[in-house]
Amino acid sequence: MGTGGHSLSICKKLSSKGRLICLDRDPEAVKLSSKRLALQTIRVDVIQANYADLDVILKEKNIPKVDGVLLDLGMSTFQLEHSGRGFSFKADEPLDMRMNPYDRKTAFDLVNKKSQKEIAWILKNYGEEKRAKLIAGSIAQARRKQPIKTSLQLANIIAEVIPRTYSPRKRHPATKSFQALRIAINQELNNFQTFLAKIPLLMAQEGRLVILSYHSLEDRLGKKSMATWERPCTCPPDFPRCVCGKRPLFKRLFKKGIKAENKEIAENPKARSAILRAAERI
């Protein structure tokens, strides 16, 4: 749900019989969106919950199926710039990175307590960082002198071992590492995979699923799932006919992900990395 921008747009399109359920793990996002959506004429439920638990929420609400789901996997500007949890290295904030501040483990715990090998694995697999081992070694060396407590402290440690000539012109050397740590702390890929496994059973026929992702790991998972739903047959290609009995669950509305055009990027630079994919339940 974030700060409710998409939710507000959806409300304006729904009929008087429509109902919107908004989920977010972040209690601050819930507070902000509740105020923003309070004046809507349709029924709106704003709930602090993990979207991976959508099935649980719908059961509690006695809703067997939904007609549409918009899953926005990006971070809100509020979280990046005003949460004070160290998601960004533009300000010197505590190394937290929890979407839900009531979760137990923080980025501080990961950076200061995980082994050098474990940190390298996280940076490589969640951030696709080519210099993961070098960065992990630098983190291990720095924390032996003193704990790494803030986002700027960590960003500077990373920047010292990755020369600017290596990084793309506009990207800070710590960008991929911060992404990797955030994904690990919040179990973002696990949550997404859980959601993808559940969603076919939760959608009504002709219901539409729309996914907005912002990095390649999430986009690949969404793309692969939609392709599998559309062509689920597991029979060998040389079989004359299907004997596995698996039938299509969704049809993709377009084969390739949609990216923002230059005009939108000029108005909203954060849209540059967004990819939208959509499928209809059949």
RORO-100302 format. One line per 2 residues: number of its first residue (from 1); their letters; for each residue x, y negated, z of C-alpha. Coordinates in steps of 0.02 Angstrom, whole numbers. Each point is the difference from the previous one (the first is absolute). Layout:
NUM = a = X,Y,Z  ... .
This chain:
1 = mg = 0,0,0  140,-122,42 .
3 = tg = -70,-175,24  -159,41,-96 .
5 = gh = 27,-81,-171  -54,152,-101 .
7 = sl = -138,38,126  -74,-174,-22 .
9 = si = -1,20,-190  -85,170,13 .
11 = ck = -133,-71,117  -47,-129,-131 .
13 = kl = -30,139,-129  -105,116,108 .
15 = ss = -189,-1,4  -100,-29,158 .
17 = kg = -2,190,24  188,11,-9 .
19 = rl = 112,43,145  186,-30,18 .
21 = ic = 117,92,119  168,-84,29 .
23 = ld = 146,90,83  168,-61,61 .
25 = rd = 125,64,128  53,-175,50 .
27 = pe = -108,-76,139  49,-175,-56 .
29 = av = -64,37,-176  -161,66,75 .
31 = kl = -22,-160,101  34,-114,-149 .
33 = ss = -110,96,-121  -144,15,123 .
35 = kr = -9,-190,8  18,-18,-187 .
37 = la = -138,126,-40  -118,-46,142 .
39 = lq = -115,-108,-106  -32,130,-137 .
41 = ti = -181,47,-28  35,184,-35 .
43 = rv = 47,124,136  187,-1,32 .
45 = dv = 90,116,122  176,-58,46 .
47 = iq = 93,139,88  175,20,69 .
49 = an = 50,168,-73  124,87,-113 .
51 = ya = -70,20,-176  63,181,5 .
53 = dl = -140,29,126  -136,-59,-119 .
55 = dv = -89,167,13  -12,-17,190 .
57 = il = -68,-178,-14  -132,50,-128 .
59 = ke = -55,147,108  -20,-116,150 .
61 = kn = -104,-117,-109  -104,144,-67 .
63 = ip = 51,-39,-179  25,158,-106 .
65 = kv = 69,-84,-157  57,-171,-59 .
67 = dg = -22,-82,-169  165,-93,-6 .
69 = vl = 168,-11,86  131,-135,-20 .
71 = ld = 165,47,78  121,-146,9 .
73 = lg = 167,69,57  89,-169,5 .
75 = ms = 45,-104,150  -94,-161,32 .
77 = tf = 88,-168,0  -54,-17,181 .
79 = ql = 96,158,50  155,-53,-94 .
81 = eh = 5,-181,56  -99,-17,161 .
83 = sg = -8,166,93  169,-21,86 .
85 = rg = 38,186,-21  155,-10,-109 .
87 = fs = -75,58,-165  99,-134,-90 .
89 = fk = 178,-63,16  -50,-181,-37 .
91 = ad = -21,-30,188  94,71,149 .
93 = ep = -131,110,84  2,154,113 .
95 = ld = 35,159,-98  -173,75,16 .
97 = mr = -85,34,-170  -152,89,72 .
99 = mn = -162,-28,-95  -90,45,162 .
101 = py = 95,-80,145  -71,134,116 .
103 = dr = 95,139,-89  145,67,102 .
105 = kt = 156,-7,-109  72,-160,-74 .
107 = af = 131,-39,-131  117,-41,145 .
109 = dl = -14,181,59  35,67,-175 .
111 = vn = 148,-113,-36  82,21,170 .
113 = kk = -40,182,43  -7,100,-162 .
115 = sq = 161,83,-58  98,-79,-142 .
117 = ke = -49,146,-112  -186,-20,40 .
119 = ia = 6,-187,-36  86,32,-168 .
121 = wi = -136,126,-45  -138,-125,40 .
123 = lk = 81,-139,-101  28,113,-150 .
125 = ny = -167,90,-2  -117,-140,55 .
127 = ge = 92,-150,-70  86,80,-150 .
129 = ek = 156,-89,61  153,59,-98 .
131 = ra = 121,-58,135  -94,84,143 .
133 = kl = 153,87,73  102,-161,-2 .
135 = ia = -138,-98,86  -32,137,129 .
137 = gs = 186,2,40  1,-188,25 .
139 = ia = -154,10,113  81,137,105 .
141 = qa = 160,-101,17  -92,-160,48 .
143 = rr = -111,81,132  152,72,89 .
145 = kq = 47,-179,44  -174,-59,47 .
147 = pi = -181,51,-32  -78,-63,-161 .
149 = kt = -150,-97,66  -63,-117,-136 .
151 = sl = -46,0,-184  129,-131,-47 .
153 = ql = 136,92,94  -37,158,-100 .
155 = an = -15,-95,-165  171,-78,27 .
157 = ii = 80,169,38  -69,68,-164 .
159 = ae = 48,-155,-100  180,13,59 .
161 = vi = 23,170,-83  -99,-32,-160 .
163 = pr = 75,-140,-105  -120,-119,-86 .
165 = ty = 69,56,-168  -76,171,32 .
167 = sp = -174,-64,44  -122,-68,-129 .
169 = rk = 7,-189,-6  -159,-38,99 .
171 = rh = -3,151,116  83,-2,170 .
173 = pa = 120,147,27  -103,58,150 .
175 = tk = -167,8,-93  0,187,-36 .
177 = sf = 64,44,173  -136,-101,87 .
179 = qa = -130,84,-110  69,172,45 .
181 = lr = -1,-36,187  -178,-67,-6 .
183 = ia = -60,154,-95  84,115,125 .
185 = in = -65,-89,155  -180,-5,-62 .
187 = qe = 3,170,-88  -70,-86,-154 .
189 = ln = 32,139,-125  -71,133,117 .
191 = nf = -157,-105,24  -19,-24,-188 .
193 = qt = 20,186,-34  -129,40,134 .
195 = fl = -121,-123,-77  25,71,-176 .
197 = ak = -37,175,64  -163,-55,82 .
199 = ip = -73,-128,-120  -78,116,-133 .
201 = ll = -120,70,130  -50,-172,62 .
203 = ma = -52,-80,-164  -172,7,-80 .
205 = qe = -18,45,-183  47,-148,-111 .
207 = gr = 83,-79,151  160,-93,-40 .
209 = lv = 168,5,86  117,-147,-26 .
211 = il = 179,2,67  116,-149,7 .
213 = sy = 179,52,35  156,-106,12 .
215 = hs = 147,119,-17  43,148,-108 .
217 = le = -13,135,135  -183,-38,35 .
219 = dr = -42,-28,-183  74,168,-49 .
221 = lg = -105,89,132  -159,-86,-57 .
223 = kk = 38,29,-184  38,184,26 .
225 = sm = -158,29,103  -113,-84,-128 .
227 = at = 78,100,-141  -23,163,98 .
229 = we = -181,-42,42  -34,-31,-184 .
231 = rp = 88,159,-59  1,120,148 .
233 = ct = 18,162,-100  150,103,58 .
235 = cp = -9,133,-136  159,28,-103 .
237 = pd = -3,-104,-160  -2,155,-111 .
239 = fp = -165,63,74  -139,-9,-131 .
241 = rc = -125,-61,130  -6,-56,181 .
243 = vc = -18,139,129  48,-97,157 .
245 = gk = -172,-80,6  62,-171,55 .
247 = rp = -105,-141,-69  39,-186,-18 .
249 = lf = -41,-106,152  33,-174,-70 .
251 = kr = 29,-83,-166  127,-140,-10 .
253 = lf = -68,-166,-61  166,-34,-85 .
255 = kk = 156,108,-20  128,-132,44 .
257 = gi = 2,-108,155  -53,-180,-23 .
259 = ka = 126,-135,46  -27,-184,31 .
261 = en = 17,-117,-147  117,-149,1 .
263 = ke = -138,-123,45  -49,98,155 .
265 = ia = 181,21,52  26,-188,-15 .
267 = en = -148,-30,117  44,145,116 .
269 = pk = 183,57,-10  -36,150,114 .
271 = ar = -104,75,-140  159,30,-100 .
273 = sa = 27,175,72  -184,51,11 .
275 = il = -65,147,-104  -186,40,-8 .
277 = ra = -67,173,-40  -183,52,-4 .
279 = ae = -101,160,-21  -184,49,-1 .
281 = ri = -68,150,96  -83,125,-118 .
